Amino acid sequence: MQIYTGKDPVKGRKTNKGSSSVEDLVKELENTGRNITGDNFFTTLGLARKMLSKKTALVETIRNNRVELLSAFTNGKETISTAQYLDFKRILRSCLIVPRNIM
């Protein structure tokens, strides 16, 4: 575990702070077949792939503005092809919840 000491001026701005934080926290749980539950701030498709390769499952929500999400999942108007869905399903099991309009 690392102690946060502020922004490092030498390294500059770091992207994916959430993903790297999760990776640091779960190092001891890798290759144990455990499930990790987290918040949508930490979730990225890259993190899910890394954890899956280390035999660790992620159970998290994902924000709809993430670049790696298929537009068919976030848009709701487009249809998704079977090939796209199966490729996405290999990595993630996704559940799309769309609230109904209440009159």
Backbone bond lengths (Angstrom), bond angles and torsions (degrees), N, CA, C in turn:
res aa  C-N    CA-C-N  psi(-1)  N-CA   C-N-CA  omega(-1)  CA-C   N-CA-C  phi
1 M - - - 1.448 - - 1.522 108.05 -
2 Q 1.305 114.97 142.10 1.451 120.13 -178.31 1.519 110.33 -108.65
3 I 1.299 115.26 147.31 1.461 121.16 175.92 1.523 107.53 -93.64
4 Y 1.325 116.29 131.94 1.459 120.62 179.39 1.518 108.60 -79.33
5 T 1.315 115.93 120.11 1.462 120.67 -179.25 1.519 112.18 -115.23
6 G 1.299 117.18 15.86 1.450 121.56 -179.83 1.511 111.57 102.56
7 K 1.304 115.59 178.91 1.460 120.89 -177.57 1.524 110.04 -73.08
8 D 1.314 116.05 134.52 1.453 121.78 178.78 1.525 108.99 -85.03
9 P 1.346 118.32 115.20 1.465 119.52 -177.34 1.527 113.05 -68.44
10 V 1.326 117.78 -22.93 1.462 120.85 -179.00 1.524 110.87 -74.96
11 K 1.329 116.84 -46.17 1.462 121.27 -177.23 1.522 112.66 -78.13
12 G 1.305 117.38 -22.73 1.455 120.27 -178.57 1.520 111.65 82.15
13 R 1.321 114.88 -160.01 1.456 120.78 -176.86 1.523 110.38 -77.20
14 K 1.312 115.90 133.95 1.455 121.38 -179.44 1.521 108.90 -104.00
15 T 1.325 116.19 133.42 1.454 120.38 176.49 1.517 109.34 -97.39
16 N 1.317 116.28 162.38 1.467 123.34 179.78 1.527 112.49 57.19
17 K 1.311 116.22 47.62 1.461 120.26 177.73 1.518 111.05 -61.83
18 G 1.324 116.35 -37.19 1.456 120.32 -179.97 1.509 112.01 -63.49
19 S 1.313 116.81 -45.13 1.465 121.16 -179.70 1.518 111.45 -63.90
20 S 1.328 116.42 -44.62 1.463 118.60 -179.64 1.524 111.26 -67.26
21 S 1.329 117.48 -31.80 1.467 120.39 176.37 1.519 110.97 -65.33
22 V 1.325 116.79 -43.50 1.464 120.72 178.73 1.523 110.09 -63.91
23 E 1.316 117.37 -43.77 1.465 120.55 179.56 1.521 111.30 -60.14
24 D 1.334 117.56 -40.96 1.462 120.70 178.34 1.525 111.71 -65.22
25 L 1.328 116.14 -39.87 1.465 119.99 -176.81 1.524 113.57 -71.62
26 V 1.312 117.73 -30.26 1.466 119.97 -173.71 1.528 113.59 -103.70
27 K 1.312 118.28 13.94 1.464 120.58 -179.71 1.524 112.07 -55.80
28 E 1.316 117.18 -38.74 1.464 121.02 -178.68 1.529 112.22 -72.69
29 L 1.326 117.82 -19.40 1.460 121.59 -177.44 1.526 113.54 -96.43
30 E 1.316 117.73 -1.34 1.461 120.55 -178.14 1.527 110.61 -64.35
31 N 1.319 115.53 145.39 1.467 124.00 178.13 1.524 113.27 60.53
32 T 1.324 116.99 28.46 1.466 120.68 177.15 1.518 111.97 -111.64
33 G 1.339 117.76 -5.29 1.461 121.01 179.40 1.515 113.42 75.20
34 R 1.296 118.09 24.44 1.467 122.24 -179.29 1.522 111.60 -88.80
35 N 1.339 115.02 164.14 1.465 122.29 174.26 1.519 108.79 -103.91
36 I 1.311 116.20 137.34 1.459 122.66 176.76 1.524 107.01 -111.69
37 T 1.323 116.88 127.27 1.460 121.92 178.19 1.522 108.34 -109.12
38 G 1.328 116.10 134.16 1.452 118.70 -177.45 1.513 113.04 -149.63
39 D 1.310 114.36 -176.77 1.451 122.96 -177.08 1.528 109.58 -97.30
40 N 1.319 116.16 164.83 1.463 120.14 -175.88 1.527 113.26 -70.25
41 F 1.313 119.15 -15.64 1.461 121.32 177.13 1.524 110.78 -64.54
42 F 1.317 116.89 -34.51 1.454 122.25 -173.87 1.525 113.56 -90.68
43 T 1.305 118.77 -10.83 1.459 122.13 -170.20 1.520 112.86 -85.23
44 T 1.317 115.88 126.76 1.456 122.95 169.03 1.525 107.51 -139.62
45 L 1.301 115.80 159.38 1.456 119.96 178.34 1.525 110.80 -66.85
46 G 1.320 116.92 -35.73 1.462 121.10 177.32 1.516 112.09 -62.73
47 L 1.323 116.87 -40.80 1.464 120.78 177.16 1.519 110.73 -64.51
48 A 1.321 116.92 -40.95 1.465 120.34 178.88 1.526 110.83 -62.65
49 R 1.323 117.00 -39.99 1.470 120.64 177.93 1.527 111.14 -65.05
50 K 1.333 116.88 -43.39 1.466 120.13 179.72 1.518 111.47 -62.77
51 M 1.334 116.01 -45.22 1.461 119.61 -179.10 1.526 111.12 -66.39
52 L 1.322 116.89 -37.34 1.457 120.64 178.70 1.529 111.23 -64.89
53 S 1.321 116.49 -37.21 1.468 119.70 177.83 1.526 111.52 -69.10
54 K 1.330 116.72 -20.69 1.467 121.33 178.46 1.525 111.93 -100.46
55 K 1.332 116.07 19.24 1.466 123.74 177.81 1.527 112.25 57.40
56 T 1.317 115.81 39.22 1.455 122.72 176.93 1.522 107.65 -127.05
57 A 1.321 116.85 131.10 1.463 121.00 -177.26 1.526 110.58 -98.32
58 L 1.324 116.22 142.41 1.459 122.20 175.66 1.516 109.28 -105.64
59 V 1.323 116.48 132.03 1.460 122.29 173.50 1.522 105.05 -120.50
60 E 1.320 115.10 98.56 1.457 119.85 -174.62 1.519 110.32 -146.03
61 T 1.305 114.90 159.50 1.463 119.97 169.58 1.523 107.10 -86.70
62 I 1.308 116.45 158.48 1.463 119.89 178.30 1.524 108.23 -131.31
63 R 1.305 115.73 137.24 1.464 120.24 -179.48 1.521 110.25 -67.49
64 N 1.320 115.51 145.76 1.467 118.52 -177.24 1.521 112.75 -77.23
65 N 1.321 118.81 -4.73 1.459 120.00 178.42 1.528 112.44 -98.61
66 R 1.323 118.19 10.74 1.464 120.98 177.28 1.522 109.86 -70.08
67 V 1.301 116.29 136.27 1.460 122.01 -175.68 1.521 111.32 -64.11
68 E 1.327 117.13 -36.42 1.457 119.50 -173.71 1.523 114.37 -76.96
69 L 1.325 118.25 -6.81 1.461 120.10 177.49 1.523 110.79 -74.59
70 L 1.287 116.06 143.80 1.461 119.75 175.84 1.519 109.74 -67.94
71 S 1.303 116.30 141.55 1.461 120.00 -178.27 1.522 111.64 -64.43
72 A 1.307 118.02 -26.41 1.462 120.36 179.41 1.522 111.51 -67.14
73 F 1.330 116.82 -29.40 1.456 119.24 177.73 1.524 111.04 -76.02
74 T 1.318 117.22 -36.91 1.455 120.14 -175.58 1.516 113.01 -88.56
75 N 1.336 117.77 -29.75 1.448 122.08 -174.76 1.521 112.03 -78.77
76 G 1.317 116.54 -46.60 1.452 120.66 -179.03 1.516 113.79 83.12
77 K 1.334 118.39 -14.00 1.460 121.60 -178.40 1.527 111.80 -100.14
78 E 1.326 116.74 -30.60 1.459 120.17 -177.55 1.522 110.36 -83.14
79 T 1.316 115.43 158.45 1.461 119.71 172.76 1.519 108.00 -99.63
80 I 1.297 116.20 152.20 1.453 121.39 -176.86 1.524 109.13 -108.93
81 S 1.316 117.06 136.45 1.466 119.93 -179.53 1.525 109.73 -76.30
82 T 1.309 116.19 157.70 1.458 121.34 -178.97 1.524 111.11 -63.35
83 A 1.321 117.85 -38.44 1.466 121.14 -179.19 1.523 111.18 -64.02
84 Q 1.328 116.90 -43.95 1.462 120.05 178.32 1.519 110.45 -63.22
85 Y 1.315 116.52 -43.25 1.456 120.37 -177.42 1.520 111.24 -64.89
86 L 1.325 117.27 -43.51 1.459 120.11 -178.45 1.518 111.52 -66.98
87 D 1.330 117.73 -36.62 1.455 120.74 176.67 1.521 110.35 -65.26
88 F 1.327 116.81 -41.63 1.459 121.56 178.86 1.525 110.25 -67.65
89 K 1.327 116.42 -37.27 1.459 121.55 -176.51 1.527 111.78 -70.17
90 R 1.332 116.96 -26.61 1.460 119.54 177.60 1.519 110.89 -57.23
91 I 1.296 117.31 -38.87 1.451 121.68 -176.75 1.523 111.44 -91.34
92 L 1.297 116.11 -45.05 1.462 120.27 -173.72 1.517 111.52 -126.88
93 R 1.282 115.46 146.30 1.462 121.12 166.88 1.521 104.31 -100.35
94 S 1.304 116.29 113.16 1.453 118.50 -174.46 1.515 110.79 -111.72
95 C 1.289 113.47 149.12 1.456 121.07 176.64 1.520 106.78 -129.66
96 L 1.289 116.03 119.58 1.453 120.89 -179.43 1.518 108.54 -97.58
97 I 1.314 116.17 120.86 1.461 121.27 179.25 1.521 107.48 -111.90
98 V 1.308 115.87 117.91 1.459 121.56 179.65 1.518 107.81 -114.51
99 P 1.336 117.83 119.07 1.465 119.09 178.82 1.522 111.60 -68.67
100 R 1.322 115.62 143.40 1.464 120.28 176.70 1.519 109.48 -78.59
101 N 1.319 115.16 150.59 1.458 119.58 174.81 1.518 108.88 -73.38
102 I 1.301 116.31 128.55 1.462 121.24 179.47 1.518 108.18 -99.91
103 M 1.314 116.04 127.84 1.468 120.47 -178.77 1.496 111.23 -76.47
